[in-house]
């Protein structure tokens, strides 16, 4: 993992509005010189938008993608296109002094922004809570909100502690299969490199696909039959899509003897919440714990 580094060019002076001019390198090695606190920020990913708002920077966000729907105030910002197809002309017109990108943004788009000397910082990492805290810290450094960043990180750490104290004292290490519904009629799941696999393990669950590398891929039905998970976790847009997914799984004759399907042990996970590597990842962790170990309580929400 590449770490954020900075080089102090000028010493701190009492009269300076910005502590020092710094050169910061992103996860692709691109170096960006900052001589002032950004005032017009463009976010190219929903999780980055959520981090900016959590740092109290909502008023400085000049543009977001069409997928940036949280917090609700993000929907009022200028839309610069999608995650994979941002409109470069709109970005130019907005005259940003900082652009933040995340994995999922095509490298060809990032390379064009780099080539045009745009103030871009791109992040590739993100597999666990510590990576999330590092990301928040790096963005707070870029945006002159270090104190707020540390407060946010401390608050999230406390939330994690509270969630983990609610875990059963003796975990059974249930064998589970997590799948994403709505990506065609395939058994899409996540492997060892995914932060979702990390959430499962942190919650004391055993992901049957954890032995495979990669983030998302189609799982072999025959392998799933052999794995015979006790619980199937379904990422879906809403309860209606979740019901469609369970109906589809139950309609596949080869899978009928899998314990989770035979016993109708399905769990709904909010796709929007679980797909964002941002501050709400801890809320996703809480949802997972409550849905698996305290299903009646989760159903009341």
C-alpha positions as CSV (number, residue, x, y, z in Angstrom):
1,X,0.0,0.0,0.0
2,X,1.3,3.4,-0.9
3,X,1.2,5.8,1.9
4,X,0.5,9.5,1.8
5,X,3.7,11.4,2.2
6,X,4.4,15.1,2.3
7,X,7.4,17.4,1.9
8,X,7.5,20.7,3.7
9,X,8.6,23.3,1.3
10,X,8.2,26.4,3.4
11,X,8.3,26.8,7.1
12,X,5.3,27.6,9.2
13,X,4.7,31.3,9.8
14,X,2.2,32.9,12.1
15,X,0.6,34.9,9.3
16,X,0.1,32.0,7.0
17,X,-3.5,30.9,6.3
18,X,-2.2,27.5,5.2
19,X,0.3,25.8,7.5
20,X,2.8,25.1,4.7
21,X,3.0,24.4,1.1
22,X,3.2,20.7,0.7
23,X,3.7,18.1,-2.0
24,X,1.5,15.0,-1.5
25,X,1.7,11.7,-3.4
26,X,-1.4,9.6,-4.1
27,X,-1.7,5.9,-4.6
28,X,-0.6,6.1,-8.2
29,X,2.5,8.2,-7.3
30,X,1.0,11.4,-8.7
31,X,2.4,14.4,-6.8
32,X,0.2,17.3,-6.0
33,X,1.4,20.6,-4.6
34,X,-1.0,22.3,-2.2
35,X,-0.4,25.9,-1.1
36,X,-3.9,26.7,0.3
37,X,-6.9,24.9,1.8
38,X,-9.2,23.7,-1.0
39,X,-12.4,25.6,-1.5
40,X,-13.9,23.9,-4.5
41,X,-13.7,20.1,-4.2
42,X,-15.0,17.5,-6.7
43,X,-15.7,14.0,-5.5
44,X,-15.6,11.2,-8.1
45,X,-16.9,8.4,-5.8
46,X,-19.8,8.1,-3.3
47,X,-17.6,7.0,-0.4
48,X,-15.4,10.0,-0.8
49,X,-18.4,12.3,-0.9
50,X,-19.6,10.8,2.4
51,X,-16.2,11.3,4.0
52,X,-16.1,15.0,2.9
53,X,-19.5,15.7,4.4
54,X,-18.5,13.8,7.6
55,X,-15.5,16.2,7.8
56,X,-17.9,19.1,7.7
57,X,-16.9,20.1,4.1
58,X,-20.3,20.0,2.5
59,X,-20.3,23.7,1.6
60,X,-16.9,23.2,-0.2
61,X,-18.1,20.3,-2.3
62,X,-18.6,21.7,-5.8
63,X,-19.4,18.5,-7.8
64,X,-20.3,14.9,-7.2
65,X,-21.3,11.8,-9.3
66,X,-24.8,10.7,-10.0
67,X,-24.2,7.9,-7.5
68,X,-23.5,10.2,-4.6
69,X,-26.8,10.1,-2.8
70,X,-25.7,10.3,0.9
71,X,-26.0,12.4,2.9
72,X,-29.2,13.8,1.2
73,X,-27.5,17.2,0.8
74,X,-25.1,15.6,-1.7
75,X,-28.0,15.3,-4.1
76,X,-28.2,19.0,-4.3
77,X,-24.6,19.3,-5.7
78,X,-23.7,19.7,-9.3
79,X,-23.6,16.3,-11.0
80,X,-20.4,15.8,-13.1
81,X,-21.4,12.4,-14.5
82,X,-21.1,8.8,-13.3
83,X,-18.5,6.8,-11.5
84,X,-17.0,5.4,-14.7
85,X,-18.0,8.2,-17.1
86,X,-17.5,11.6,-15.5
87,X,-17.9,14.6,-17.8
88,X,-14.5,16.2,-18.1
89,X,-15.9,19.4,-19.5
90,X,-18.1,19.8,-16.5
91,X,-15.2,19.2,-14.3
92,X,-13.2,21.9,-16.1
93,X,-16.0,24.4,-15.9
94,X,-16.3,24.0,-12.1
95,X,-12.6,25.0,-11.7
96,X,-11.9,22.7,-8.7
97,X,-8.8,23.2,-6.6
98,X,-9.1,19.5,-5.4
99,X,-10.4,16.4,-7.1
100,X,-10.7,13.1,-5.2
101,X,-11.0,9.8,-7.0
102,X,-11.3,6.2,-5.8
103,X,-10.9,2.7,-7.3
104,X,-13.7,2.2,-9.8
105,X,-12.9,5.4,-11.6
106,X,-11.3,4.3,-14.8
107,X,-7.5,4.8,-15.0
108,X,-7.9,6.4,-18.5
109,X,-10.0,9.1,-16.9
110,X,-7.5,9.7,-14.2
111,X,-4.7,9.8,-16.7
112,X,-6.4,12.5,-18.6
113,X,-7.0,14.6,-15.5
114,X,-3.3,14.1,-14.6
115,X,-2.3,15.1,-18.1
116,X,-4.3,18.3,-17.8
117,X,-2.5,19.2,-14.5
118,X,-5.8,18.9,-12.6
119,X,-5.5,18.9,-8.8
120,X,-6.2,15.2,-8.5
121,X,-5.6,12.7,-5.7
122,X,-6.6,9.1,-6.3
123,X,-6.9,6.3,-3.7
124,X,-6.7,2.6,-4.4
125,X,-6.6,1.0,-0.9
126,X,-9.4,-0.2,1.2
127,X,-9.7,-3.6,2.8
128,X,-10.4,-3.1,6.5
129,X,-11.2,-0.5,9.2
130,X,-7.6,0.7,9.5
131,X,-7.5,1.4,5.8
132,X,-10.7,3.4,6.2
133,X,-9.2,5.4,9.1
134,X,-6.1,6.0,7.0
135,X,-8.2,7.2,4.1
136,X,-10.1,9.6,6.4
137,X,-6.8,10.9,7.8
138,X,-5.4,11.5,4.3
139,X,-8.4,13.4,3.1
140,X,-8.4,15.5,6.3
141,X,-4.8,16.4,5.6
142,X,-5.6,17.4,2.1
143,X,-8.5,19.6,3.2
144,X,-7.1,21.2,6.4
145,X,-9.5,19.3,8.6
146,X,-7.0,17.2,10.6
147,X,-8.7,17.8,14.0
148,X,-12.1,17.0,12.7
149,X,-10.6,13.9,11.0
150,X,-9.2,12.6,14.3
151,X,-12.5,13.2,16.1
152,X,-14.3,11.3,13.4
153,X,-11.9,8.4,13.6
154,X,-12.1,8.2,17.4
155,X,-15.9,8.2,17.2
156,X,-15.9,5.4,14.7
157,X,-13.5,3.4,16.8
158,X,-15.8,3.7,19.8
159,X,-18.8,2.6,17.7
160,X,-16.8,-0.5,16.6
161,X,-16.0,-1.4,20.2
162,X,-19.7,-1.1,21.2
163,X,-20.8,-3.3,18.3
164,X,-18.2,-6.0,19.2
165,X,-19.2,-6.0,22.8
166,X,-22.7,-7.1,21.6
167,X,-21.3,-10.2,19.8
168,X,-22.2,-13.5,21.4
169,X,-19.5,-14.7,23.8
170,X,-19.2,-18.0,21.9
171,X,-19.3,-17.6,18.2
172,X,-20.3,-20.6,16.1
173,X,-18.4,-19.4,13.0
174,X,-21.4,-19.9,10.7
175,X,-20.5,-20.8,7.1
176,X,-22.0,-18.1,4.9
177,X,-22.3,-17.1,1.3
178,X,-22.6,-13.4,0.4
179,X,-24.0,-12.6,-3.0
180,X,-24.9,-9.4,-4.9
181,X,-28.4,-9.5,-6.6
182,X,-29.0,-7.5,-9.7
183,X,-25.8,-8.2,-11.6
184,X,-27.3,-10.7,-14.0
185,X,-28.5,-14.2,-13.0
186,X,-25.1,-15.2,-11.6
187,X,-23.9,-16.0,-8.1
188,X,-21.8,-12.9,-7.7
189,X,-19.7,-12.9,-4.5
190,X,-16.6,-11.5,-2.9
191,X,-13.3,-13.1,-2.1
192,X,-10.3,-12.6,0.3
193,X,-9.3,-9.2,-1.0
194,X,-12.7,-7.6,-0.3
195,X,-13.5,-5.4,2.7
196,X,-16.8,-7.2,2.8
197,X,-15.0,-10.5,3.5
198,X,-13.2,-8.6,6.3
199,X,-16.6,-7.5,7.8
200,X,-17.8,-11.1,7.7
201,X,-14.7,-12.4,9.5
202,X,-14.8,-9.5,12.0
203,X,-18.4,-10.6,12.8
204,X,-17.2,-14.2,13.4
205,X,-18.6,-15.6,10.2
206,X,-16.8,-17.9,7.7
207,X,-17.1,-16.8,4.1
208,X,-17.1,-19.9,1.9
209,X,-15.5,-17.9,-0.9
210,X,-12.7,-16.4,1.3
211,X,-10.1,-18.8,-0.1
212,X,-10.3,-17.0,-3.5
213,X,-8.5,-13.9,-4.4
214,X,-10.2,-10.8,-5.9
215,X,-13.1,-8.5,-5.0
216,X,-16.1,-9.6,-7.0
217,X,-16.5,-12.6,-9.3
218,X,-19.1,-15.2,-10.4
219,X,-19.1,-18.3,-8.1
220,X,-19.4,-21.8,-9.4
221,X,-22.8,-23.3,-8.5
222,X,-21.2,-26.7,-8.1
223,X,-18.7,-25.3,-5.7
224,X,-21.5,-23.6,-3.7
225,X,-23.3,-27.0,-3.4
226,X,-20.1,-28.5,-2.1
227,X,-19.6,-25.6,0.4
228,X,-23.2,-26.0,1.6
229,X,-23.4,-22.7,3.5
230,X,-25.8,-22.4,6.5
231,X,-26.7,-18.8,5.7
232,X,-26.9,-16.7,2.5
233,X,-26.4,-13.0,2.8
234,X,-28.0,-11.0,-0.1
235,X,-26.9,-7.5,-1.0
236,X,-30.0,-5.9,-2.6
237,X,-31.3,-2.4,-3.3
238,X,-34.4,-2.9,-1.2
239,X,-36.7,-5.6,0.4
240,X,-38.5,-6.2,-2.9
241,X,-35.2,-6.9,-4.7
242,X,-34.2,-9.1,-1.8
243,X,-37.4,-11.2,-2.1
244,X,-36.8,-11.5,-5.8
245,X,-33.3,-12.8,-5.1
246,X,-34.6,-15.4,-2.6
247,X,-37.3,-16.5,-5.0
248,X,-34.6,-16.9,-7.8
249,X,-32.3,-19.0,-5.5
250,X,-35.2,-21.2,-4.5
251,X,-36.2,-21.8,-8.1
252,X,-32.8,-23.4,-9.0
253,X,-33.2,-27.2,-8.6
254,X,-29.5,-27.9,-8.3
255,X,-29.3,-25.7,-5.2
256,X,-32.4,-27.0,-3.4
257,X,-30.4,-29.2,-0.9
258,X,-28.1,-26.4,0.2
259,X,-28.8,-25.9,3.9
260,X,-29.3,-22.2,3.7
261,X,-31.8,-22.5,0.9
262,X,-33.6,-25.6,2.2
263,X,-34.1,-23.9,5.6
264,X,-34.8,-20.4,4.0
265,X,-31.9,-18.9,5.9
266,X,-31.5,-15.6,4.0
267,X,-30.4,-12.2,5.3
268,X,-31.0,-8.9,3.6
269,X,-28.1,-6.5,3.4
270,X,-28.7,-2.9,2.2
271,X,-26.6,-2.7,-1.0
272,X,-26.2,1.1,-0.7
273,X,-24.9,0.9,2.8
274,X,-22.6,-2.0,2.3
275,X,-21.1,-0.8,-1.0
276,X,-19.6,2.4,0.5
277,X,-16.0,2.3,1.9
278,X,-16.7,5.4,4.1
279,X,-17.8,6.3,7.6
280,X,-21.1,4.3,7.2
281,X,-19.0,1.1,6.9
282,X,-19.3,0.8,10.7
283,X,-23.1,1.1,10.3
284,X,-22.9,-1.7,7.8
285,X,-20.9,-3.8,10.3
286,X,-23.6,-3.1,12.9
287,X,-26.3,-4.1,10.5
288,X,-24.5,-7.4,9.7
289,X,-24.1,-8.3,13.4
290,X,-27.7,-7.4,14.3
291,X,-29.1,-9.2,11.2
292,X,-27.2,-12.4,11.8
293,X,-27.3,-12.7,15.6
294,X,-30.3,-10.6,16.5
295,X,-32.7,-11.0,13.5
296,X,-35.9,-10.2,15.4
297,X,-34.4,-6.9,16.5
298,X,-33.3,-6.1,13.0
299,X,-36.7,-6.9,11.6
300,X,-38.3,-4.2,13.8
301,X,-36.3,-1.5,12.0
